[in-house]
Amino acid sequence: MNQPDPMLSMLEWLCSQMMEAEVTTQLNAEKSERVDGRSGYRSGYRPRRLDTRLGTIYLMVPKIRQGGYIPFFVNAYKRSEAALVSVVQEAYINGVSTRKIERLAKELGIEGISRSQVSEMTKGLNEQVNAFRTRSLDSHEYPILWTDALYEDVRIDGHIVSEAIIVVCGVDEQGKRDILAVEPMLEESFDTYKAVFELLKKRGLKSPKLIISDANKGLVKAVKHCFPGSSWQRCKVHFMRNILAHVPQKQKSTFASELKRIWLAPSDSVARERAHALIEKYKNRFPKATECLEEGLEDSLTFYGYPDLDQRKVASSNMIERLNREIRRRTVVVGIFPNEASYVRLVTSYLMEYSEDWTTSRCYIQKAAISAMLNIQAA
């Protein structure tokens, strides 16, 4: 399913805000406001299609009882469409100032727009993202979490640095996915991950039952510190990459095919047997690879303790990695982000669209499996 462009959604929102401001100016009164000197009254809305370079949007145009109302984008379509698209793109990449919105309104012929109306529009552009990032999580329980980080080049204090954004996804008690955290961090350390997890708890997140991630030391330490009693699953895909890094290129394919069989075993006991057989077979040829496997094996088999769950989905962090790849595909057009705020704004805006889509899509994990998981933990 194609994801709707969040910039298109923002364009629709901005057009609606502009129309409301224009009608208020024309009537000399806010909606439902009783004041002397008003020049007319509102009379509902009518639908209007608007085709833009970002895509088609459907707007609800305010109606006025006497005199009528023609939206600004009808009078000067090409100019207004270009200006609106420009300001929306700037809002996502760089943020947008009150002065920019005020100048845009005047260019579109909305002369009487007040500074308070302009401030509300400017504020609203960022509020949509901030509200999503700080919303309460106490209305659901999220027994399974996936976490991973994505990196982009960001300009900070005049220097270009590679900055991470940690993304945390969860599955609720109904088996539906959601985006729980989008937080920037200059380094992946215990302190930064701890801060992210503590913020999630303040927003109402209950301790999960299972957390899936790579084996970043700071992340693992923070998981154990912030969520005592939760199980941690080491992503088998990341683990395999770590192991294969110690195998010569010519032997990688053969070794990898045998390595994969460990996590395809029907039970954890069979998985261990296959792992130990592989270690014995290759310990002299690839000692570092087999040592890596032996040290991390147990953490990579945690998913076997949840037999009702789809093991393909909880044995690795592939789900969130695919999500991050989609985000990178879209952020690559930016190149270097001008600041951290623009980086967070753009990434969050795309993730908001995925989150909305997930609410109406099929369950990612069967509800019966989640219920069984919660009952086992309760027992």
VOBATOR-192635 format. One record per residue (C-alpha): residue in one letter; chain; x, y, z. Coordinates in nm, 4 decimals. Example, Ala and Ser with C-alpha at 12.3 -4.5 7.8 and 13.67 -1.06 7.14 Angstrom:
REM residues 2
[site A A [1.2300 -0.4500 0.7800]] [site S A [1.3670 -0.1060 0.7140]] 
This chain:
REM residues 379
[site M A [0.0000 0.0000 0.0000]] [site N A [0.1369 0.3423 -0.0985]] [site Q A [0.1947 0.5721 0.1955]] [site P A [0.0295 0.9161 0.1617]] [site D A [0.2815 1.1982 0.1501]] [site P A [0.2720 1.3867 0.4815]] [site M A [0.3586 1.7078 0.2972]] [site L A [0.0330 1.6644 0.1040]] [site S A [-0.1548 1.6301 0.4335]] [site M A [0.0170 1.9418 0.5629]] [site L A [-0.0720 2.1300 0.2435]] [site E A [-0.4377 2.0357 0.2931]] [site W A [-0.4232 2.1562 0.6541]] [site L A [-0.2563 2.4847 0.5569]] [site C A [-0.5126 2.5540 0.2824]] [site S A [-0.7932 2.4999 0.5319]] [site Q A [-0.6300 2.7341 0.7806]] [site M A [-0.5803 2.9995 0.5142]] [site M A [-0.9447 2.9796 0.4058]] [site E A [-1.0681 3.0109 0.7634]] [site A A [-0.8473 3.3169 0.8149]] [site E A [-0.9666 3.4716 0.4878]] [site V A [-1.3349 3.4217 0.5756]] [site T A [-1.2804 3.5648 0.9230]] [site T A [-1.1239 3.8731 0.7648]] [site Q A [-1.4092 3.9061 0.5146]] [site L A [-1.6759 3.8799 0.7865]] [site N A [-1.4866 4.0840 1.0465]] [site A A [-1.5640 3.8112 1.2991]] [site E A [-1.4421 3.4722 1.4133]] [site K A [-1.6654 3.1668 1.3820]] [site S A [-1.9636 3.1982 1.6250]] [site E A [-1.8253 3.5291 1.7542]] [site R A [-2.0859 3.7927 1.8472]] [site V A [-1.9396 4.1332 1.7690]] [site D A [-2.0600 4.4650 1.6328]] [site G A [-1.9616 4.5413 1.2778]] [site R A [-1.9609 4.1887 1.1391]] [site S A [-2.0490 4.1857 0.7684]] [site G A [-2.2113 3.8457 0.7328]] [site Y A [-2.2488 3.4899 0.8587]] [site R A [-2.1086 3.1497 0.7738]] [site S A [-2.3343 2.8872 0.6198]] [site G A [-2.1567 2.5518 0.6328]] [site Y A [-1.9097 2.4142 0.3799]] [site R A [-1.8897 2.2813 0.0256]] [site P A [-1.6352 2.0311 -0.1093]] [site R A [-1.3732 2.1437 -0.3604]] [site R A [-1.1056 1.9393 -0.5358]] [site L A [-0.7590 2.0935 -0.5733]] [site D A [-0.4898 1.9323 -0.7904]] [site T A [-0.1354 2.0264 -0.6869]] [site R A [0.2147 1.9141 -0.7792]] [site L A [0.2174 1.7100 -0.4569]] [site G A [-0.1082 1.5343 -0.5431]] [site T A [-0.4843 1.5876 -0.5206]] [site I A [-0.6484 1.7195 -0.2050]] [site Y A [-1.0166 1.7633 -0.1209]] [site L A [-1.1000 2.0772 0.0731]] [site M A [-1.4105 2.1862 0.2592]] [site V A [-1.4605 2.5463 0.1488]] [site P A [-1.6506 2.7770 0.3898]] [site K A [-1.9789 2.9207 0.2591]] [site I A [-2.1110 3.2702 0.3405]] [site R A [-2.4840 3.3464 0.3418]] [site Q A [-2.4676 3.6762 0.1531]] [site G A [-2.2037 3.7758 -0.0956]] [site G A [-2.0401 3.4348 -0.1176]] [site Y A [-1.6764 3.3420 -0.0807]] [site I A [-1.4175 3.2469 -0.3440]] [site P A [-1.0985 3.0931 -0.1997]] [site F A [-0.7643 3.2557 -0.2687]] [site F A [-0.6366 2.9569 -0.4660]] [site V A [-0.9174 2.9935 -0.7220]] [site N A [-0.8320 3.3553 -0.8012]] [site A A [-0.4592 3.2978 -0.8471]] [site Y A [-0.4248 2.9233 -0.8747]] [site K A [-0.0737 2.8806 -1.0158]] [site R A [0.0805 3.1441 -0.7935]] [site S A [-0.0974 3.0307 -0.4772]] [site E A [-0.0291 2.6625 -0.5383]] [site A A [0.3403 2.7263 -0.5899]] [site A A [0.3622 2.9475 -0.2829]] [site L A [0.1758 2.7008 -0.0634]] [site V A [0.3862 2.4048 -0.1758]] [site S A [0.6987 2.6108 -0.1132]] [site V A [0.6025 2.7009 0.2430]] [site V A [0.4970 2.3449 0.3256]] [site Q A [0.8264 2.2062 0.1962]] [site E A [1.0149 2.4632 0.3994]] [site A A [0.8106 2.3755 0.7070]] [site Y A [0.9166 2.0125 0.6807]] [site I A [1.2808 2.0691 0.5993]] [site N A [1.3724 2.3881 0.7839]] [site G A [1.0737 2.4936 0.9883]] [site V A [0.8755 2.8009 0.8987]] [site S A [0.8625 3.1446 1.0575]] [site T A [0.5685 3.3676 1.1428]] [site R A [0.7070 3.6261 0.8989]] [site K A [0.7100 3.3683 0.6175]] [site I A [0.3439 3.2796 0.6716]] [site E A [0.2461 3.6484 0.6937]] [site R A [0.4271 3.7269 0.3683]] [site L A [0.2625 3.4259 0.2002]] [site A A [-0.0847 3.5430 0.3042]] [site K A [-0.0236 3.8904 0.1594]] [site E A [0.1054 3.7424 -0.1656]] [site L A [-0.2182 3.5451 -0.1917]] [site G A [-0.4305 3.8555 -0.1408]] [site I A [-0.5267 3.7910 0.2227]] [site E A [-0.4444 4.1429 0.3359]] [site G A [-0.6347 4.1577 0.6616]] [site I A [-0.4944 3.8477 0.8265]] [site S A [-0.4045 3.9168 1.1877]] [site R A [-0.0726 3.8400 1.3545]] [site S A [-0.2520 3.6096 1.5990]] [site Q A [-0.3939 3.4059 1.3094]] [site V A [-0.0478 3.3850 1.1534]] [site S A [0.1018 3.2738 1.4846]] [site E A [-0.1601 3.0003 1.5185]] [site M A [-0.0771 2.8648 1.1726]] [site T A [0.2945 2.8706 1.2421]] [site K A [0.2409 2.7029 1.5757]] [site G A [0.0118 2.4416 1.4240]] [site L A [0.2686 2.3275 1.1683]] [site N A [0.4990 2.2075 1.4456]] [site E A [0.2294 2.1108 1.6960]] [site Q A [0.1110 1.8245 1.4754]] [site V A [0.4545 1.6623 1.4997]] [site N A [0.5156 1.7465 1.8669]] [site A A [0.1736 1.6163 1.9716]] [site F A [0.2499 1.2813 1.8128]] [site R A [0.5918 1.2531 1.9777]] [site T A [0.4637 1.3376 2.3260]] [site R A [0.1187 1.1745 2.3257]] [site S A [0.0123 0.9618 2.6204]] [site L A [0.0664 0.5860 2.5943]] [site D A [-0.1318 0.4797 2.9008]] [site S A [-0.4469 0.3778 2.7090]] [site H A [-0.2786 0.0651 2.5703]] [site E A [-0.0395 -0.2033 2.6807]] [site Y A [0.2514 -0.2776 2.4493]] [site P A [0.3871 -0.6231 2.5385]] [site I A [0.6368 -0.6314 2.2479]] [site L A [0.8801 -0.3569 2.1464]] [site W A [1.1246 -0.3267 1.8568]] [site T A [1.3906 -0.0583 1.8605]] [site D A [1.6514 0.0530 1.6103]] [site A A [1.8344 0.3718 1.5105]] [site L A [1.8703 0.5484 1.1776]] [site Y A [2.1406 0.7996 1.0879]] [site E A [2.1530 1.1138 0.8721]] [site D A [2.4014 1.3982 0.8278]] [site V A [2.2927 1.7004 1.0329]] [site R A [2.4518 2.0433 1.0723]] [site I A [2.5035 2.1165 1.4444]] [site D A [2.6983 2.4192 1.5734]] [site G A [2.8419 2.4750 1.2282]] [site H A [2.9654 2.1167 1.1917]] [site I A [2.8194 1.8300 0.9912]] [site V A [2.7743 1.5236 1.2109]] [site S A [2.6069 1.1856 1.1734]] [site E A [2.3169 1.1958 1.4157]] [site A A [2.0972 0.9068 1.5209]] [site I A [1.7244 0.8976 1.5756]] [site I A [1.6046 0.6059 1.7815]] [site V A [1.2700 0.4695 1.6701]] [site V A [1.0668 0.2470 1.9018]] [site C A [0.7744 0.0468 1.7648]] [site G A [0.5328 -0.1579 1.9713]] [site V A [0.2478 -0.4028 1.9329]] [site D A [-0.0525 -0.3417 2.1569]] [site E A [-0.2846 -0.5900 2.3256]] [site Q A [-0.4878 -0.6130 2.0014]] [site G A [-0.1809 -0.7069 1.7963]] [site K A [-0.1682 -0.3684 1.6176]] [site R A [0.1600 -0.1884 1.5538]] [site D A [0.2324 0.1693 1.6547]] [site I A [0.5226 0.4158 1.6606]] [site L A [0.5991 0.4929 2.0249]] [site A A [0.9158 0.7027 2.0167]] [site V A [1.1083 0.9194 1.7698]] [site E A [1.4016 1.0636 1.9644]] [site P A [1.7319 1.2155 1.8464]] [site M A [2.0632 1.1207 2.0058]] [site L A [2.4177 1.2226 1.9237]] [site E A [2.5507 0.8874 2.0425]] [site E A [2.4139 0.5418 2.1174]] [site S A [2.5052 0.5045 2.4830]] [site F A [2.3516 0.3762 2.8052]] [site D A [2.2638 0.7300 2.9156]] [site T A [2.0899 0.8270 2.5915]] [site Y A [1.8905 0.5044 2.5659]] [site K A [1.8020 0.5263 2.9343]] [site A A [1.6682 0.8789 2.8780]] [site V A [1.4511 0.7575 2.5888]] [site F A [1.3081 0.4653 2.7871]] [site E A [1.2428 0.6784 3.0943]] [site L A [1.0573 0.9288 2.8766]] [site L A [0.8419 0.6467 2.7404]] [site K A [0.7590 0.5384 3.0948]] [site K A [0.6637 0.8954 3.1895]] [site R A [0.4249 0.8976 2.8931]] [site G A [0.2546 0.5902 3.0363]] [site L A [0.4334 0.2941 2.8805]] [site K A [0.3985 -0.0175 3.0942]] [site S A [0.6898 -0.2592 3.1108]] [site P A [0.6929 -0.4738 2.7960]] [site K A [0.7272 -0.8506 2.8033]] [site L A [0.9680 -0.8785 2.5087]] [site I A [1.2103 -0.6283 2.3538]] [site I A [1.3842 -0.6967 2.0218]] [site S A [1.6959 -0.5059 1.9127]] [site D A [2.0570 -0.5375 1.8078]] [site A A [2.3260 -0.5943 2.0706]] [site N A [2.4435 -0.2361 2.1206]] [site K A [2.5927 -0.2465 2.4711]] [site G A [2.4367 0.0815 2.5834]] [site L A [2.0965 -0.0260 2.4564]] [site V A [2.1071 -0.3680 2.6227]] [site K A [2.2189 -0.2173 2.9527]] [site A A [1.9406 0.0420 2.9371]] [site V A [1.6792 -0.2258 2.8627]] [site K A [1.7826 -0.4256 3.1695]] [site H A [1.7960 -0.1125 3.3863]] [site C A [1.4641 0.0420 3.2782]] [site F A [1.2577 -0.2726 3.2238]] [site P A [1.3564 -0.5296 3.4871]] [site G A [1.1693 -0.8534 3.4321]] [site S A [1.1376 -0.8010 3.0557]] [site S A [1.2935 -1.0478 2.8129]] [site W A [1.5437 -0.9289 2.5547]] [site Q A [1.5728 -1.0879 2.2115]] [site R A [1.8948 -1.0261 2.0225]] [site C A [1.8085 -0.9689 1.6579]] [site K A [1.9188 -1.2827 1.4774]] [site V A [1.9880 -1.0907 1.1549]] [site H A [2.2252 -0.8454 1.3218]] [site F A [2.3811 -1.1380 1.5094]] [site M A [2.4452 -1.3283 1.1868]] [site R A [2.6131 -1.0214 1.0369]] [site N A [2.8358 -0.9947 1.3429]] [site I A [2.9373 -1.3599 1.3071]] [site L A [2.9899 -1.3492 0.9298]] [site A A [3.2195 -1.0489 0.9667]] [site H A [3.4816 -1.2997 1.0888]] [site V A [3.4430 -1.5359 0.7927]] [site P A [3.6436 -1.4927 0.4688]] [site Q A [3.4380 -1.3752 0.1702]] [site K A [3.4798 -1.6985 -0.0274]] [site Q A [3.3413 -1.9091 0.2571]] [site K A [3.0591 -1.6744 0.3649]] [site S A [2.7860 -1.8312 0.1502]] [site T A [2.8478 -2.1888 0.2678]] [site F A [2.8895 -2.0891 0.6322]] [site A A [2.5803 -1.8628 0.6247]] [site S A [2.3560 -2.1383 0.4889]] [site E A [2.4500 -2.3614 0.7821]] [site L A [2.4271 -2.0743 1.0286]] [site K A [2.0676 -1.9887 0.9285]] [site R A [1.9525 -2.3393 1.0159]] [site I A [2.0071 -2.2653 1.3849]] [site W A [1.7129 -2.0206 1.4026]] [site L A [1.4946 -2.2300 1.1752]] [site A A [1.5013 -2.5179 1.4251]] [site P A [1.1646 -2.6387 1.5603]] [site S A [1.2745 -2.5834 1.9223]] [site D A [1.5441 -2.4114 2.1243]] [site S A [1.7026 -2.7474 2.2154]] [site V A [1.7428 -2.8398 1.8476]] [site A A [1.8757 -2.4899 1.7799]] [site R A [2.1437 -2.5365 2.0443]] [site E A [2.2393 -2.8767 1.9015]] [site R A [2.2830 -2.7255 1.5569]] [site A A [2.4822 -2.4339 1.6983]] [site H A [2.7184 -2.6580 1.8943]] [site A A [2.7681 -2.8837 1.5912]] [site L A [2.8560 -2.5789 1.3818]] [site I A [3.0987 -2.4545 1.6451]] [site E A [3.2760 -2.7912 1.6575]] [site K A [3.2942 -2.8071 1.2787]] [site Y A [3.4436 -2.4614 1.2263]] [site K A [3.6176 -2.3667 1.5512]] [site N A [3.9633 -2.4256 1.4058]] [site R A [3.8971 -2.2600 1.0682]] [site F A [3.6980 -1.9592 1.1922]] [site P A [3.7711 -1.9265 1.5657]] [site K A [3.6476 -1.5680 1.6020]] [site A A [3.3196 -1.6450 1.4238]] [site T A [3.2476 -1.9511 1.6383]] [site E A [3.3450 -1.7635 1.9549]] [site C A [3.1021 -1.4830 1.8634]] [site L A [2.8275 -1.7402 1.8050]] [site E A [2.8903 -1.9149 2.1350]] [site E A [2.8890 -1.5899 2.3353]] [site G A [2.5647 -1.4525 2.1940]] [site L A [2.3685 -1.7697 2.1244]] [site E A [2.1372 -1.7697 2.4284]] [site D A [2.0196 -1.4115 2.3780]] [site S A [1.9323 -1.4932 2.0168]] [site L A [1.7061 -1.7848 2.1202]] [site T A [1.4748 -1.5913 2.3549]] [site F A [1.1885 -1.5993 2.1028]] [site Y A [1.1516 -1.9755 2.1510]] [site G A [1.0044 -1.8975 2.4935]] [site Y A [0.6978 -1.7513 2.3187]] [site P A [0.5758 -2.0383 2.0988]] [site D A [0.2387 -1.8754 2.0232]] [site L A [0.4017 -1.5753 1.8548]] [site D A [0.4998 -1.5698 1.4879]] [site Q A [0.8707 -1.6425 1.5287]] [site R A [0.9593 -1.4766 1.1974]] [site K A [0.8399 -1.1445 1.3406]] [site V A [0.9924 -1.1590 1.6879]] [site A A [1.3280 -1.3260 1.6188]] [site S A [1.4667 -1.0132 1.4514]] [site S A [1.4180 -0.6398 1.4175]] [site N A [1.3543 -0.6696 1.0437]] [site M A [1.0160 -0.5004 1.0783]] [site I A [1.1622 -0.1760 1.2082]] [site E A [1.4650 -0.2000 0.9794]] [site R A [1.2330 -0.2088 0.6778]] [site L A [1.0545 0.0949 0.8170]] [site N A [1.3849 0.2783 0.8586]] [site R A [1.4865 0.1948 0.5024]] [site E A [1.1651 0.3539 0.3771]] [site I A [1.2410 0.6652 0.5800]] [site R A [1.5961 0.6846 0.4445]] [site R A [1.4647 0.6491 0.0897]] [site R A [1.2684 0.9683 0.1439]] [site T A [1.5181 1.1672 0.3513]] [site V A [1.8032 1.1098 0.1050]] [site V A [1.6675 1.3915 -0.1117]] [site V A [1.7477 1.6389 0.1672]] [site G A [2.1189 1.5555 0.1798]] [site I A [2.2387 1.7429 0.4875]] [site F A [1.9752 1.8545 0.7372]] [site P A [2.0223 2.2174 0.8475]] [site N A [1.9531 2.1380 1.2139]] [site E A [1.8294 1.8683 1.4500]] [site A A [1.4748 2.0049 1.4630]] [site S A [1.4312 1.9701 1.0862]] [site Y A [1.5635 1.6126 1.0990]] [site V A [1.3220 1.5112 1.3741]] [site R A [1.0321 1.6938 1.2078]] [site L A [1.0695 1.5227 0.8721]] [site V A [1.1264 1.1716 1.0108]] [site T A [0.8337 1.2039 1.2522]] [site S A [0.6005 1.3284 0.9815]] [site Y A [0.6598 1.0189 0.7714]] [site L A [0.6290 0.7874 1.0715]] [site M A [0.2956 0.9495 1.1599]] [site E A [0.1599 0.8330 0.8253]] [site Y A [0.2725 0.4743 0.8895]] [site S A [0.1192 0.4846 1.2364]] [site E A [-0.2165 0.6009 1.0983]] [site D A [-0.2085 0.3317 0.8303]] [site W A [-0.1352 0.0611 1.0879]] [site T A [-0.4475 0.1507 1.2890]] [site T A [-0.6688 0.0365 1.0007]] [site S A [-0.4545 -0.2504 0.8701]] [site R A [-0.4555 -0.6143 0.9763]] [site C A [-0.3034 -0.7197 1.3070]] [site Y A [0.0722 -0.7669 1.2886]] [site I A [0.0618 -1.0279 1.5659]] [site Q A [-0.2498 -1.2380 1.6223]] [site K A [-0.4539 -1.1134 1.9166]] [site A A [-0.4849 -1.4684 2.0537]] [site A A [-0.1054 -1.4990 2.0621]] [site I A [-0.0728 -1.1671 2.2460]] [site S A [-0.3366 -1.2739 2.4976]] [site A A [-0.1585 -1.6035 2.5567]] [site M A [0.1664 -1.4144 2.6077]] [site L A [0.0093 -1.1808 2.8618]] [site N A [-0.1580 -1.4698 3.0454]] [site I A [0.1680 -1.6624 3.0695]] [site Q A [0.3427 -1.3604 3.2128]] [site A A [0.0610 -1.2999 3.4618]] [site A A [0.0747 -1.6598 3.5774]] 
